[in-house]
Amino acid sequence: MGYPIRDQQALYFLTFTTVGWADIFTRPHYKDIVIESLRYCQAHKGLELFAYCLMTNHLHLIARAAEGHELSHIVRDFKKFTATRLFTEIIASPTESRRNWLRWLLTQEGERNPNNTNFQLWQQRSHGVELSSQEMVRQRLAYTHAKPVRAGICYRAEDYVYSSASFYAGLEAVLPVSLLF
């Protein structure tokens, strides 16, 4: 991990980025795979999720591991599972117009990395920052929820489907989280 998780039960702001900053998450089906994997991690791996925002080429989380679990293991398993599942979906999809290019990119990146055998979807290093103060938590929460607005995807953060901003606004969300405030 680029920024190692030292305290496995501490609250972290995490960023996972696709290789080459490739816009993998432009299709709802691919986004849903990430959301379902996060839901699984919440239910079965001890992920305590407080905020998220999935953009076209990266994912922001505010999370920690429940007692008895390790955040670094959850991150490792999440990245491995989603990479494998997404690669399989991309390659198998007859309607994916970018299939050959994405196969080439992900395979090339995998060949460059001795830790992988066939392909790589997520950058090897993740960006994790321990949130040690309420000010840091508030700043990272605002930053996470403002991403789609700054990117011009929506006018209001709570209107973006693949973010926890709607849950914080008291609306429906594709993935419920535990509220920080």
Secondary structure, 3 states (H helix, E strand, C coil): CCCCCCCCCCCEEEEEEEHHHCCCCCCHHHHHHHHHHHHHHHHHCCEEEEEEEECCCEEEEEEEECCCCCHHHHHHHHHHHHHHHHHHHHHHCCCCCCHHHHHHHHHHHHHHCCCCCCCCCECCCCEEEECCCHHHHHHHHHHHHHHHHHCCCCCCHHHCCCECHHHHCCCCCCCCCCCCC
